[in-house]
Protein backbone atom coordinates (compact mmCIF):
# COMPACT_ATOMS: atom_id res chain seq x y z
CA UNK A 1 0.00 0.00 0.00
CA UNK A 2 1.27 3.46 -0.87
CA UNK A 3 2.20 5.74 1.98
CA UNK A 4 -0.25 8.49 0.95
CA UNK A 5 -3.84 7.82 -0.16
CA UNK A 6 -6.58 10.07 -1.48
CA UNK A 7 -9.06 11.22 1.15
CA UNK A 8 -11.84 9.14 -0.43
CA UNK A 9 -9.74 5.99 -0.12
CA UNK A 10 -8.99 6.74 3.50
CA UNK A 11 -12.68 7.18 4.23
CA UNK A 12 -13.44 3.85 2.54
CA UNK A 13 -10.79 1.98 4.53
CA UNK A 14 -12.04 3.53 7.77
CA UNK A 15 -15.57 2.38 7.02
CA UNK A 16 -14.71 -1.21 6.15
CA UNK A 17 -11.90 -1.80 8.67
CA UNK A 18 -14.21 -3.27 11.40
CA UNK A 19 -15.44 -5.87 8.88
CA UNK A 20 -12.19 -6.77 7.12
CA UNK A 21 -11.41 -9.76 9.34
CA UNK A 22 -14.94 -11.13 9.67
CA UNK A 23 -15.30 -14.58 8.16
CA UNK A 24 -18.37 -15.71 6.27
CA UNK A 25 -20.74 -17.81 8.33
CA UNK A 26 -19.46 -21.33 8.68
CA UNK A 27 -16.06 -20.60 7.19
CA UNK A 28 -13.09 -21.80 9.28
CA UNK A 29 -11.42 -18.99 11.22
CA UNK A 30 -7.71 -19.27 11.95
CA UNK A 31 -7.34 -19.12 15.76
CA UNK A 32 -5.58 -15.87 16.57
CA UNK A 33 -7.58 -13.84 14.05
CA UNK A 34 -9.02 -10.57 15.31
CA UNK A 35 -8.24 -8.65 18.47
CA UNK A 36 -6.18 -10.13 21.29
CA UNK A 37 -7.65 -9.74 24.80
CA UNK A 38 -4.36 -9.50 26.66
CA UNK A 39 -5.91 -9.31 30.15
CA UNK A 40 -7.75 -12.61 29.46
CA UNK A 41 -4.64 -14.74 28.95
CA UNK A 42 -1.27 -15.42 30.56
CA UNK A 43 2.38 -15.73 29.59
CA UNK A 44 3.75 -16.82 33.01
CA UNK A 45 6.60 -14.30 32.82
CA UNK A 46 5.88 -13.00 36.33
CA UNK A 47 8.47 -14.65 38.57
CA UNK A 48 6.03 -14.32 41.48
CA UNK A 49 3.30 -16.33 39.71
CA UNK A 50 1.83 -18.86 42.18
CA UNK A 51 -1.14 -21.14 42.73
CA UNK A 52 -3.02 -21.79 45.99
CA UNK A 53 -4.43 -25.33 46.11
CA UNK A 54 -7.17 -25.18 48.81
CA UNK A 55 -7.19 -28.95 49.26
CA UNK A 56 -8.89 -31.39 49.46
CA UNK A 57 -9.84 -30.99 45.83
CA UNK A 58 -13.26 -31.18 44.25
CA UNK A 59 -14.63 -34.47 42.93
CA UNK A 60 -18.19 -33.48 42.04
CA UNK A 61 -18.23 -35.70 38.94
CA UNK A 62 -17.58 -38.78 41.08
CA UNK A 63 -19.35 -38.05 44.39
CA UNK A 64 -21.14 -34.70 43.95
CA UNK A 65 -18.74 -33.08 46.41
CA UNK A 66 -17.30 -29.75 45.25
CA UNK A 67 -15.33 -28.86 48.42
CA UNK A 68 -15.24 -25.10 47.92
CA UNK A 69 -13.30 -22.90 47.79
CA UNK A 70 -11.22 -24.30 44.97
CA UNK A 71 -7.64 -23.61 44.00
CA UNK A 72 -6.79 -20.25 42.39
CA UNK A 73 -3.73 -18.47 41.00
CA UNK A 74 -2.48 -15.27 42.59
CA UNK A 75 -3.40 -13.31 39.45
CA UNK A 76 -7.02 -14.51 39.74
CA UNK A 77 -7.16 -15.97 36.23
CA UNK A 78 -6.62 -19.70 36.88
CA UNK A 79 -9.12 -21.73 38.91
CA UNK A 80 -9.70 -25.29 40.03
CA UNK A 81 -12.44 -27.05 38.12
CA UNK A 82 -15.42 -27.65 40.41
CA UNK A 83 -16.44 -30.71 38.39
CA UNK A 84 -13.23 -32.70 38.73
CA UNK A 85 -10.70 -30.85 40.87
CA UNK A 86 -7.28 -29.28 40.61
CA UNK A 87 -4.10 -31.00 39.38
CA UNK A 88 -1.87 -31.97 42.29
CA UNK A 89 0.96 -29.83 40.92
CA UNK A 90 0.47 -26.42 39.29
CA UNK A 91 3.60 -24.30 39.13
CA UNK A 92 5.55 -21.87 37.01
CA UNK A 93 8.70 -23.35 35.47
CA UNK A 94 11.46 -22.22 33.14
CA UNK A 95 10.35 -22.48 29.53
CA UNK A 96 11.51 -25.80 28.02
CA UNK A 97 13.95 -25.60 25.09
CA UNK A 98 12.53 -24.63 21.72
CA UNK A 99 9.71 -22.48 23.13
CA UNK A 100 8.53 -19.06 22.04
CA UNK A 101 11.25 -16.51 21.47
CA UNK A 102 11.76 -14.41 24.60
CA UNK A 103 9.76 -16.72 26.85
CA UNK A 104 11.37 -17.42 30.23
CA UNK A 105 8.35 -18.85 32.07
CA UNK A 106 5.69 -21.46 31.36
CA UNK A 107 3.13 -23.44 33.37
CA UNK A 108 3.60 -27.07 34.45
CA UNK A 109 0.77 -29.22 35.77
CA UNK A 110 0.62 -32.89 36.70
CA UNK A 111 -1.54 -35.06 38.91
CA UNK A 112 -1.48 -38.29 40.92
CA UNK A 113 -4.69 -38.39 43.03
CA UNK A 114 -7.14 -37.47 40.28
CA UNK A 115 -10.30 -39.04 41.70
CA UNK A 116 -12.02 -38.76 45.07
CA UNK A 117 -9.48 -37.57 47.66
CA UNK A 118 -8.23 -40.50 49.76
CA UNK A 119 -10.15 -43.10 47.73
CA UNK A 120 -8.18 -44.34 44.70
CA UNK A 121 -10.50 -45.72 42.01
CA UNK A 122 -7.91 -47.75 40.06
CA UNK A 123 -9.47 -46.24 36.95
CA UNK A 124 -8.46 -43.47 34.59
CA UNK A 125 -9.50 -40.11 36.05
CA UNK A 126 -8.69 -36.49 35.26
CA UNK A 127 -8.29 -33.07 36.85
CA UNK A 128 -9.06 -29.66 35.35
CA UNK A 129 -7.39 -26.25 35.33
CA UNK A 130 -9.61 -23.40 34.12
CA UNK A 131 -8.49 -20.13 32.50
CA UNK A 132 -11.59 -18.18 33.53
CA UNK A 133 -11.48 -15.16 31.27
CA UNK A 134 -15.21 -14.78 31.91
CA UNK A 135 -14.34 -13.34 35.32
CA UNK A 136 -12.30 -10.63 33.58
CA UNK A 137 -15.07 -9.89 31.09
CA UNK A 138 -17.97 -10.28 33.49
CA UNK A 139 -19.69 -12.48 30.91
CA UNK A 140 -19.39 -15.31 28.43
CA UNK A 141 -18.57 -14.59 24.79
CA UNK A 142 -21.47 -14.87 22.30
CA UNK A 143 -20.79 -16.38 18.89
CA UNK A 144 -21.33 -13.01 17.20
CA UNK A 145 -17.83 -12.15 18.48
CA UNK A 146 -16.31 -15.24 16.80
CA UNK A 147 -13.89 -16.06 19.65
CA UNK A 148 -10.77 -18.16 19.31
CA UNK A 149 -8.02 -19.41 21.61
CA UNK A 150 -4.46 -20.62 21.10
CA UNK A 151 -1.88 -22.32 23.29
CA UNK A 152 1.62 -23.79 22.99
CA UNK A 153 1.96 -27.26 24.52
CA UNK A 154 5.23 -29.00 25.39
CA UNK A 155 5.30 -32.79 25.03
CA UNK A 156 8.09 -34.02 27.34
CA UNK A 157 10.62 -36.73 26.38
CA UNK A 158 8.98 -40.14 26.01
CA UNK A 159 10.70 -41.44 29.14
CA UNK A 160 8.81 -38.87 31.27
CA UNK A 161 5.36 -40.03 30.16
CA UNK A 162 3.05 -42.07 32.37
CA UNK A 163 3.42 -45.71 31.33
CA UNK A 164 -0.15 -46.04 30.08
CA UNK A 165 -1.63 -45.73 26.63
CA UNK A 166 -4.64 -43.44 26.36
CA UNK A 167 -5.70 -39.84 27.02
CA UNK A 168 -3.21 -37.70 28.95
CA UNK A 169 -3.80 -34.01 28.07
CA UNK A 170 -6.75 -31.97 26.89
CA UNK A 171 -7.19 -28.37 25.68
CA UNK A 172 -10.91 -27.60 25.73
CA UNK A 173 -13.55 -24.88 25.80
CA UNK A 174 -16.45 -24.65 28.24
CA UNK A 175 -19.44 -23.80 26.06
CA UNK A 176 -23.22 -23.53 26.06
CA UNK A 177 -24.90 -25.06 23.03
CA UNK A 178 -28.32 -25.49 21.47
CA UNK A 179 -29.56 -28.96 20.51
CA UNK A 180 -31.60 -29.63 17.37
CA UNK A 181 -34.76 -29.76 19.56
CA UNK A 182 -34.08 -26.21 20.79
CA UNK A 183 -32.92 -27.16 24.30
CA UNK A 184 -29.69 -25.71 25.66
CA UNK A 185 -26.94 -27.44 27.62
CA UNK A 186 -23.26 -27.19 28.48
CA UNK A 187 -20.69 -29.07 26.42
CA UNK A 188 -16.91 -29.10 26.10
CA UNK A 189 -15.35 -29.35 22.63
CA UNK A 190 -11.58 -29.61 22.39
CA UNK A 191 -8.50 -31.62 21.54
CA UNK A 192 -6.67 -34.41 23.37
CA UNK A 193 -3.15 -35.79 23.29
CA UNK A 194 -2.92 -39.55 23.91
CA UNK A 195 0.06 -41.81 24.49
CA UNK A 196 0.00 -44.35 21.67
CA UNK A 197 2.93 -46.75 22.07
CA UNK A 198 2.86 -49.90 19.96
CA UNK A 199 4.75 -53.19 20.24
CA UNK A 200 5.90 -55.28 17.30
CA UNK A 201 5.95 -59.07 17.09
CA UNK A 202 9.56 -59.05 18.29
CA UNK A 203 8.54 -56.94 21.32
CA UNK A 204 10.14 -53.77 19.95
CA UNK A 205 8.27 -50.74 21.34
CA UNK A 206 7.58 -47.73 19.14
CA UNK A 207 6.95 -44.65 21.28
CA UNK A 208 4.43 -42.21 19.88
CA UNK A 209 1.36 -40.13 20.63
CA UNK A 210 -1.68 -38.96 18.73
CA UNK A 211 -3.97 -35.97 18.73
CA UNK A 212 -7.73 -36.46 18.65
CA UNK A 213 -10.66 -34.05 18.35
CA UNK A 214 -13.92 -33.97 20.28
CA UNK A 215 -15.84 -34.34 18.34
CA UNK A 216 -18.24 -35.26 15.56
CA UNK A 217 -22.02 -34.81 15.55
CA UNK A 218 -22.41 -37.76 17.91
CA UNK A 219 -19.71 -36.49 20.26
CA UNK A 220 -17.25 -39.20 19.25
CA UNK A 221 -13.53 -38.46 19.30
CA UNK A 222 -11.99 -38.22 15.84
CA UNK A 223 -8.39 -39.23 15.31
CA UNK A 224 -6.53 -36.48 13.53
CA UNK A 225 -2.72 -36.45 13.80
CA UNK A 226 0.06 -38.89 14.66
CA UNK A 227 2.85 -37.45 16.82
CA UNK A 228 6.15 -39.20 16.26
CA UNK A 229 8.44 -37.08 18.44
CA UNK A 230 8.07 -34.99 21.59
CA UNK A 231 8.53 -31.23 21.76
CA UNK A 232 6.38 -28.15 21.25
CA UNK A 233 3.01 -28.06 19.49
CA UNK A 234 0.60 -25.19 18.84
CA UNK A 235 -3.13 -25.84 19.24
CA UNK A 236 -6.05 -23.56 18.45
CA UNK A 237 -9.85 -23.61 18.55
CA UNK A 238 -12.15 -21.07 16.91
CA UNK A 239 -15.90 -20.46 16.66
CA UNK A 240 -17.78 -18.98 13.71
CA UNK A 241 -20.98 -17.04 14.23
CA UNK A 242 -23.11 -19.98 13.09
CA UNK A 243 -21.99 -21.89 16.20
CA UNK A 244 -19.56 -24.20 14.42
CA UNK A 245 -16.25 -25.20 16.04
CA UNK A 246 -12.98 -25.23 14.08
CA UNK A 247 -9.81 -27.05 15.16
CA UNK A 248 -6.20 -26.28 14.23
CA UNK A 249 -2.79 -27.67 15.21
CA UNK A 250 0.79 -28.03 14.07
CA UNK A 251 4.18 -29.04 15.39
CA UNK A 252 6.32 -26.17 16.69
CA UNK A 253 5.53 -22.76 18.15
CA UNK A 254 4.86 -20.71 14.99
CA UNK A 255 1.50 -18.95 14.66
CA UNK A 256 -1.29 -21.04 13.18
CA UNK A 257 -2.27 -20.60 9.53
CA UNK A 258 -5.12 -21.74 7.29
CA UNK A 259 -3.04 -24.78 6.33
CA UNK A 260 -3.24 -26.05 9.92
CA UNK A 261 -7.01 -26.58 9.79
CA UNK A 262 -7.86 -30.12 10.93
CA UNK A 263 -11.63 -30.25 11.18
CA UNK A 264 -14.85 -28.25 11.61
CA UNK A 265 -17.93 -29.65 13.30
CA UNK A 266 -21.02 -29.19 15.42
CA UNK A 267 -19.97 -31.48 18.33
CA UNK A 268 -22.86 -33.55 19.70
CA UNK A 269 -25.03 -31.93 17.04
CA UNK A 270 -25.06 -28.69 19.05
CA UNK A 271 -24.65 -25.17 17.76
CA UNK A 272 -22.49 -23.17 20.13
CA UNK A 273 -24.14 -20.16 21.75
CA UNK A 274 -21.41 -18.93 24.10
CA UNK A 275 -17.80 -19.68 25.03
CA UNK A 276 -17.36 -19.46 28.80
CA UNK A 277 -13.71 -20.34 29.50
CA UNK A 278 -10.65 -22.14 28.16
CA UNK A 279 -9.44 -25.08 30.24
CA UNK A 280 -6.99 -27.96 30.37
CA UNK A 281 -7.31 -31.61 31.43
CA UNK A 282 -4.58 -33.83 32.84
CA UNK A 283 -5.39 -37.55 33.15
CA UNK A 284 -3.74 -40.55 34.81
CA UNK A 285 -4.47 -43.93 36.33
CA UNK A 286 -5.96 -43.03 39.72
CA UNK A 287 -4.25 -45.70 41.82
CA UNK A 288 -2.61 -43.51 44.47
CA UNK A 289 0.88 -44.23 43.08
CA UNK A 290 1.16 -43.26 39.42
CA UNK A 291 1.88 -39.69 38.36
CA UNK A 292 0.47 -38.35 35.13
CA UNK A 293 2.69 -37.12 32.35
CA UNK A 294 4.01 -33.66 33.33
CA UNK A 295 2.45 -31.18 30.91
CA UNK A 296 3.73 -27.68 30.18
CA UNK A 297 1.80 -24.92 28.40
CA UNK A 298 2.75 -21.39 27.41
CA UNK A 299 0.96 -18.26 26.18
CA UNK A 300 -2.70 -19.34 26.23
CA UNK A 301 -4.44 -16.45 24.47
CA UNK A 302 -7.98 -15.34 23.66
CA UNK A 303 -9.08 -13.39 20.57
CA UNK A 304 -12.37 -11.98 19.30
CA UNK A 305 -13.64 -10.41 16.08
CA UNK A 306 -15.97 -7.56 17.12
CA UNK A 307 -19.35 -7.51 15.34
CA UNK A 308 -19.91 -4.58 12.95
CA UNK A 309 -20.28 -1.32 14.83
CA UNK A 310 -18.80 -2.64 18.09
CA UNK A 311 -15.40 -2.54 19.75
CA UNK A 312 -13.73 -4.74 22.35
CA UNK A 313 -14.87 -2.28 25.01
CA UNK A 314 -18.48 -3.36 24.31
CA UNK A 315 -17.60 -6.93 25.29
CA UNK A 316 -16.83 -6.09 28.92
CA UNK A 317 -19.67 -6.20 31.46
CA UNK A 318 -17.49 -5.24 34.40
CA UNK A 319 -15.66 -1.98 34.86
CA UNK A 320 -12.27 -2.61 33.35
CA UNK A 321 -9.69 -2.16 36.08
CA UNK A 322 -6.04 -1.38 35.41
CA UNK A 323 -4.60 -4.85 34.87
CA UNK A 324 -1.36 -6.29 36.10
CA UNK A 325 0.11 -6.95 32.70
CA UNK A 326 -0.13 -10.65 31.92
CA UNK A 327 2.15 -10.18 28.93
CA UNK A 328 5.51 -8.57 29.58
CA UNK A 329 6.80 -5.54 27.69
CA UNK A 330 9.10 -7.49 25.40
CA UNK A 331 6.26 -9.85 24.43
CA UNK A 332 3.24 -7.57 24.15
CA UNK A 333 2.64 -7.82 20.44
CA UNK A 334 -0.37 -9.97 19.47
CA UNK A 335 -0.16 -12.53 16.73
CA UNK A 336 -0.67 -11.14 13.24
CA UNK A 337 -2.96 -13.61 11.52
CA UNK A 338 -4.52 -13.70 8.09
CA UNK A 339 -8.16 -14.69 8.27
CA UNK A 340 -7.81 -16.80 5.19
CA UNK A 341 -4.46 -18.18 5.24
CA UNK A 342 -3.52 -36.35 50.70
CA UNK A 343 -2.69 -32.52 50.70
CA UNK A 344 0.99 -31.56 50.50
CA UNK A 345 2.01 -35.22 50.50
CA UNK A 346 0.36 -35.57 47.11
CA UNK A 347 2.93 -33.18 45.64
CA UNK A 348 6.00 -34.80 47.17
CA UNK A 349 8.34 -36.20 44.52
CA UNK A 350 6.21 -34.61 41.83
CA UNK A 351 7.55 -34.95 38.30
CA UNK A 352 9.44 -32.13 36.72
CA UNK A 353 10.41 -31.49 33.14
CA UNK A 354 13.74 -33.08 32.31
CA UNK A 355 15.77 -30.66 30.25
CA UNK A 356 18.31 -31.91 27.70
CA UNK A 357 21.91 -30.83 28.33
Buried (B, 14 or more C-beta within 10 A) or exposed (E): EEEEEEEEEEEEEEEEEBEEBBBEEEBBBBBBBBBBBBBBBBBBBBEEBEBBBBBBBBBBBBEEBBBEEBBBBEBEBBBBBBBBBBBBBBBBBBBBEEBBEEBBBBBBBBBBBBBBBEEBBEEBBBBBBBBBBBBBBEBBBBBEBBBBBBBBBBBBBBEBBBEBBEBBBBBBBBBBBBEEEEEEEEBBBBBBBBBBBEEEEEEEEEBBBBBBBBBBEEBEBBEBBEBEEBBBBBBBBBBBBBBBBBBBBBBEBEBBBBEBBBBBBBBBBBBBBBBBBBBBBBBBBBBBEBBBBBBBBBBBBBBBBBBEEEEBEEBBEEEEEEEEBBBBEEBEEBBEBEBEEEEEEBBEEBBBBEEEE
